Amino acid sequence: MNDPVKVLTIAGTDSGGGAGVQADLKTITALGGYGMSVICALTAQNTVGVQAIHDVPLDFIEAQFDSVMKDIGADGAKTGMLASSVVVRTVVKKVKEYKIERLVVDPVMVAKSGDPLLSEDGIKAVSEEMIPLAMVVTPNIPEAEVLSGIKIEGVDSMKRAAEIIAGLGARNVVVKGGHLEGEAVDVLFNGAEFTLFPKERVETKNTHGTGCTFSAAIATGLASGMDVSSAVKQAELYIDTAIRFSLNVGRGHGPTNHMAWFLRDSERYGVIEELKRGAGTLVQKNIAPLIPEVQSNLGYALPYAVKHDHVAAFPARIIKAGGGVLVPVSPEFGASIHIANIILTAMRYDPGLRSAMNIRFGEDLIKKANDRGLAVASFSRADEPEDVKDAEGSSLAWGVSKVLSETGGTPDLIYDRGDVGKEPMIRVLGKNPGDVVGKVLGLLD
């Protein structure tokens, strides 16, 4: 029997779907949990603001707790918007009654639009009564300033705020640094030591519900049996993916993409199988005349790929052997930095370009490509900056980026004529291995 990890969200709704209980349940599901809810407030809300808030009767909040906990139970829980001190105290009472240990407290005070979501007396109740129950509390910068009473201007003051909030009774504190300028960094304090989670800042206005999503991800990790550090690390990766591939929904701050993580992982088997089929066709059609001295490789990225491990290729490449073609071993993720750099760079310009293959350069092949109506572009390694030349694997990313930024399109082939110690090469781009293989075979005749 399948016994799922059960995660309870105790929060308010978001009729626009980007934050609150709706965001929590999507996150819990995407990370493999079974989501349940205790709704503490109803909001009429969208990407531009909160238009109305409807309080949920306290006895109904208690009834929801009882319905869930007496029948299903919870391996972990999180709180979000609680609106007022009486709601906070009701939730505190039920958390104690059902002895919920793995509790993540997201001290929601203000919506992304700036609308207040927690009363002044509610803030006091969260600080004095809710936080002492938390295994993890996850304030953003404005919330951490309210809870700690200090001004936060950088990592040092984030650490100090975390210590003060831990002094309120929280066993672990994550101060989120997204509101600060420059590099985004979150600070985890476990009562004894700090762990920093620096990350590249993603330029997007679509960050509605990030706090809800992050805390729900931590709660799911804890409910799954992870320690706090591991749960926070997974949540950091999850929210980074959700923001990086955020959704253009509404006229204001759009939502993050809660399903990007799930959809990416769900494609792993399919990516490997498509690469195997593509390689099988290359062997059958004997593309030996197209294989360069350094041999060929064929890669395919997962959807929403952001790192080398998200791109599969052949560890021993696709090689010429005895007049034919040999693929010594099956494809693996992270097998080729070079082919991954080509694909990841192309995906930044067109997320649909998830596959690529390198073949030998030849004027005859460029002519065939043009004759067949393929879009062809090139770059010169003579223009390559010295710092790029010195960094392993950076040349291809630079070259592909240069072509795509200058052409504004998505060519089928990108070639260069080589340089000292660099073999001339053609890279064939496509949506999937079948697309790439089809273009390659068109050059074989």
C-alpha positions in Angstrom: 0.0 0.0 0.0 1.1 3.6 -0.7 1.3 5.5 2.6 1.9 9.1 1.5 3.5 11.8 3.6 0.7 13.9 5.0 1.2 17.7 5.2 -1.3 20.1 6.7 -1.4 23.8 5.7 -3.1 26.2 8.2 -3.6 29.4 6.3 -5.8 31.7 4.3 -6.9 31.3 0.7 -5.9 33.2 -2.4 -8.7 33.3 -5.0 -6.1 34.1 -7.6 -4.3 30.8 -6.9 -0.8 32.1 -6.5 -0.4 32.2 -2.7 -2.0 31.0 0.4 -3.6 27.5 0.7 -3.7 27.1 -3.0 0.0 27.6 -3.4 0.7 25.4 -0.4 -1.3 22.5 -1.8 0.4 22.7 -5.2 3.8 22.7 -3.6 3.1 19.8 -1.3 1.8 17.8 -4.2 4.7 18.7 -6.5 7.1 17.4 -3.8 5.3 14.1 -3.4 3.2 14.9 -0.3 -0.5 14.6 0.4 -1.9 18.0 1.2 -4.7 18.9 3.6 -5.9 22.2 4.8 -7.3 24.2 7.7 -8.6 27.5 6.2 -8.3 30.4 8.6 -9.3 33.2 6.3 -10.9 33.7 2.9 -9.5 36.4 0.6 -10.7 38.0 -2.6 -7.3 38.4 -4.1 -5.5 38.6 -7.4 -2.1 39.6 -8.7 -2.6 43.3 -8.1 -4.0 43.2 -4.6 -6.3 42.0 -1.9 -9.8 43.3 -2.5 -11.6 41.7 0.6 -11.0 39.4 3.5 -13.6 37.2 5.1 -12.9 35.9 8.6 -13.6 32.2 9.2 -15.5 31.5 12.5 -13.3 30.1 15.2 -15.4 27.1 15.8 -15.2 26.2 12.1 -11.4 26.5 12.2 -11.4 24.0 15.2 -13.8 21.7 13.3 -11.4 21.6 10.3 -8.5 20.7 12.6 -10.6 17.9 14.3 -11.8 16.5 11.0 -8.3 16.2 9.6 -6.4 15.1 12.7 -8.9 12.6 14.1 -9.1 10.7 10.8 -6.0 11.3 8.7 -3.3 12.9 10.9 -0.4 14.9 9.8 3.4 14.2 9.5 4.1 17.9 9.4 2.3 21.2 9.1 2.8 24.9 8.3 1.0 28.1 9.1 0.5 31.1 6.9 -2.0 33.9 7.0 -3.8 33.9 10.3 -5.3 37.4 10.2 -5.9 38.1 13.9 -4.8 37.3 17.5 -7.9 35.2 18.2 -7.2 33.1 15.1 -3.6 32.7 16.1 -4.6 31.6 19.6 -7.1 29.1 18.2 -4.4 27.6 16.0 -1.9 27.5 18.9 -4.5 25.6 21.0 -5.1 23.0 18.3 -1.4 22.6 17.5 -0.8 21.8 21.2 -3.8 19.6 21.4 -2.7 17.4 18.5 1.0 17.6 19.4 2.2 18.7 16.0 6.0 18.8 16.3 7.1 19.4 12.7 5.6 22.8 12.4 6.8 25.6 10.0 5.6 29.0 10.9 5.5 31.5 8.1 4.7 34.8 9.9 2.6 36.3 7.1 2.0 40.0 7.7 1.7 41.7 4.4 0.7 40.6 0.9 3.0 41.1 -2.1 0.8 44.0 -3.1 1.4 45.7 0.2 -2.0 44.9 1.7 -1.9 44.0 5.4 -2.8 40.4 6.3 -2.2 40.3 10.1 -3.5 42.7 12.7 -1.1 44.4 15.3 -2.4 42.2 18.1 -2.0 39.2 15.8 1.7 40.0 15.3 2.1 40.0 19.1 0.3 36.7 19.4 2.5 35.1 16.7 5.6 36.4 18.4 4.7 35.3 21.9 2.6 32.2 21.3 3.0 30.7 17.8 6.8 31.0 17.3 7.7 29.1 20.4 5.9 26.1 18.8 7.9 26.3 15.6 10.5 23.8 14.4 11.2 26.4 11.7 10.1 30.0 11.3 10.5 31.7 7.9 10.3 35.5 8.0 11.2 37.7 5.1 13.2 40.9 5.8 10.2 43.2 6.7 8.8 40.4 8.9 12.1 39.7 10.5 12.5 43.5 11.3 9.1 43.5 13.0 9.8 40.3 15.0 13.4 41.3 16.0 13.0 45.0 16.4 16.1 45.8 14.4 16.8 47.3 11.0 18.2 44.7 8.5 20.7 46.0 5.9 22.8 42.9 5.1 23.8 39.4 6.1 25.3 40.5 9.4 22.0 42.1 10.6 20.1 39.1 9.1 22.1 36.9 11.4 21.4 39.1 14.4 17.7 39.1 13.6 17.7 35.3 13.4 19.3 35.1 16.8 16.7 37.4 18.3 13.8 35.5 16.7 15.3 32.2 17.9 15.3 33.8 21.4 11.5 33.9 21.1 11.5 30.1 21.2 11.9 29.0 17.6 14.3 26.0 17.2 15.4 27.1 13.7 15.0 30.4 11.9 15.3 31.1 8.1 15.6 34.8 7.4 14.9 35.3 3.7 16.9 37.9 1.9 15.0 38.5 -1.2 14.0 42.1 -0.3 17.7 43.2 -0.1 19.6 44.6 -3.0 22.3 42.6 -4.8 22.8 38.8 -4.5 19.9 37.0 -2.9 20.9 35.1 0.3 18.9 33.3 2.9 20.2 32.7 6.4 19.4 29.6 8.5 20.2 29.7 12.2 19.7 26.5 14.2 20.4 28.0 17.6 24.2 27.3 17.4 25.4 28.0 13.9 24.5 29.8 10.7 24.2 28.3 7.2 24.0 30.7 4.2 22.1 29.9 1.0 23.3 32.3 -1.6 21.6 32.2 -5.0 21.5 34.0 -8.3 18.8 36.7 -8.3 16.1 36.1 -10.9 14.9 39.2 -12.6 11.1 38.8 -12.6 8.0 40.6 -11.2 6.3 37.2 -10.8 7.0 36.4 -7.2 3.5 36.3 -5.8 3.3 33.6 -3.1 7.0 32.9 -2.8 6.9 32.9 1.0 3.9 30.5 1.1 5.6 28.2 -1.4 8.9 28.2 0.4 7.5 27.3 3.8 5.2 24.6 2.3 8.3 23.1 0.7 10.2 23.0 4.0 7.2 21.5 5.8 7.0 18.8 3.2 10.7 18.0 3.5 10.4 17.8 7.3 7.3 15.6 7.1 9.2 13.3 4.8 11.8 12.8 7.5 14.5 15.2 6.4 16.5 17.1 8.9 16.0 20.9 9.0 19.1 21.7 6.9 18.2 19.2 4.2 14.6 20.3 4.1 15.6 24.0 3.7 18.1 23.1 1.0 15.5 21.2 -1.0 13.0 24.1 -0.5 15.7 26.6 -1.7 16.1 24.6 -4.9 12.4 24.2 -5.4 11.6 27.9 -5.0 14.5 28.9 -7.2 13.0 26.7 -10.0 9.5 28.0 -9.4 10.7 31.6 -9.6 13.0 31.1 -12.5 10.1 29.6 -14.6 7.4 31.8 -13.1 4.1 32.3 -14.9 2.9 35.4 -16.7 -0.6 35.5 -15.1 -2.5 38.7 -14.4 -1.6 42.3 -14.6 0.5 42.5 -11.3 2.9 40.2 -9.5 2.3 36.9 -11.2 2.7 33.5 -9.5 5.6 31.2 -9.4 5.5 27.9 -11.3 4.7 25.3 -8.7 4.8 22.4 -11.1 8.2 23.1 -12.8 10.0 21.0 -10.3 7.6 18.1 -10.7 7.4 18.3 -14.5 11.2 18.4 -14.8 11.7 15.2 -12.7 8.8 13.4 -14.3 10.6 13.6 -17.7 13.8 11.8 -16.7 12.9 8.4 -18.1 11.5 9.8 -21.3 14.6 11.9 -21.9 16.9 8.8 -21.7 14.6 6.7 -23.9 14.4 9.4 -26.6 18.2 9.7 -26.6 18.5 5.9 -27.0 16.1 6.0 -29.9 18.0 8.9 -31.5 21.3 7.2 -31.1 19.9 4.0 -32.6 18.9 5.8 -35.7 22.3 7.4 -36.1 23.9 3.9 -35.8 21.5 2.4 -38.3 21.9 5.2 -40.8 25.7 5.1 -40.3 26.5 8.8 -39.9 30.3 8.0 -39.7 31.1 10.6 -42.4 29.7 13.3 -40.2 31.6 12.4 -37.0 34.5 14.8 -36.2 37.9 13.8 -34.8 36.8 14.5 -31.2 33.7 12.3 -31.9 30.1 13.3 -31.6 27.6 13.6 -28.8 23.9 14.0 -28.6 22.2 15.7 -25.6 18.7 16.3 -24.4 17.6 18.4 -21.5 14.8 18.0 -19.1 12.1 20.7 -19.3 13.0 23.7 -17.0 16.7 22.6 -17.0 19.1 25.0 -15.2 22.2 22.9 -14.6 24.5 20.3 -16.2 22.8 17.5 -14.2 19.6 18.3 -16.0 21.0 17.4 -19.4 21.6 13.8 -20.5 24.2 12.8 -23.0 26.5 9.8 -23.8 29.5 9.5 -21.4 31.6 7.7 -24.1 30.2 9.8 -26.9 29.1 8.6 -30.3 32.2 7.3 -32.1 33.4 6.0 -35.5 34.4 2.3 -35.3 35.3 0.0 -38.2 33.6 2.1 -40.8 30.4 2.4 -38.8 29.1 4.1 -35.7 29.3 2.8 -32.1 27.6 4.0 -29.0 29.6 2.3 -26.2 27.3 3.1 -23.2 23.8 4.3 -22.5 23.1 8.0 -21.9 23.3 9.6 -18.4 22.5 12.9 -16.9 25.5 15.2 -16.4 27.6 13.2 -18.8 28.8 16.1 -20.9 29.5 19.6 -19.8 30.1 20.7 -23.4 26.9 19.6 -24.8 25.0 20.7 -21.7 26.5 24.2 -22.1 25.2 24.4 -25.6 21.7 23.3 -24.7 21.4 25.3 -21.5 22.5 28.5 -23.3 20.0 27.9 -26.1 17.2 27.3 -23.6 17.7 30.7 -22.1 16.7 32.2 -25.4 14.2 29.5 -26.4 13.1 27.0 -23.8 11.9 24.7 -26.5 15.5 24.1 -27.8 16.3 21.2 -25.5 18.5 19.0 -27.7 21.8 19.4 -29.6 24.5 17.4 -31.4 28.0 18.2 -32.7 29.1 17.0 -36.1 32.2 17.8 -38.2 32.5 21.1 -40.0 32.6 21.2 -43.8 31.8 23.8 -46.4 29.8 21.0 -48.2 27.7 20.6 -45.1 27.0 24.3 -44.7 25.9 24.4 -48.4 23.6 21.4 -47.9 22.1 23.0 -44.9 21.4 26.2 -46.7 20.0 24.3 -49.8 17.6 22.5 -47.5 16.3 25.7 -46.0 17.9 25.2 -42.5 18.7 28.4 -40.6 22.5 28.6 -40.3 24.6 31.0 -38.1 28.2 31.2 -37.0 30.6 32.7 -34.6 34.4 33.3 -34.7 36.6 32.0 -31.9 38.9 34.9 -32.7 36.4 37.2 -31.0 36.3 35.0 -27.9 37.4 37.0 -24.7 40.5 35.7 -22.9 38.6 34.9 -19.7 36.2 32.7 -21.6 39.0 30.8 -23.3 40.5 30.1 -19.9 37.3 28.7 -18.3 36.7 25.0 -19.1 33.6 24.5 -21.2 32.8 28.3 -21.4 33.6 28.7 -25.1 30.5 27.0 -26.4 28.2 28.8 -24.1 29.8 32.1 -25.2 29.5 31.3 -28.9 25.9 30.1 -28.7 24.9 33.1 -26.6 26.6 35.5 -29.1 24.8 34.0 -32.0 21.4 33.9 -30.4 21.6 37.4 -29.0 22.7 38.9 -32.3 20.4 37.0 -34.6 17.3 37.2 -32.4 16.2 33.9 -33.8 16.8 30.2 -33.3 19.1 28.7 -35.9 19.1 25.0 -36.7 22.9 25.0 -37.1 25.6 27.0 -35.4 29.2 26.6 -36.6 32.7 27.9 -36.1 35.9 27.5 -38.1 38.0 26.5 -35.1 41.1 28.0 -33.6 44.5 26.9 -32.3 43.9 23.5 -30.7 40.1 23.8 -31.5 38.6 21.7 -34.2 36.1 23.4 -36.5 32.6 22.2 -35.6 28.9 22.3 -36.4 26.3 22.1 -33.6 22.8 21.1 -34.7 20.0 22.3 -32.4 16.4 21.1 -32.1 13.4 20.5 -29.9 14.2 16.9 -29.1 16.6 14.1 -30.3 14.3 13.1 -33.1 14.3 16.7 -34.4 18.1 16.9 -34.2 18.6 13.5 -35.8 16.3 14.4 -38.7 18.4 17.5 -39.4 21.6 15.6 -39.2 20.4 12.9 -41.6 19.4 15.6 -44.0 23.1 16.5 -44.3 24.2 12.9 -44.8 22.9 12.5 -48.4 
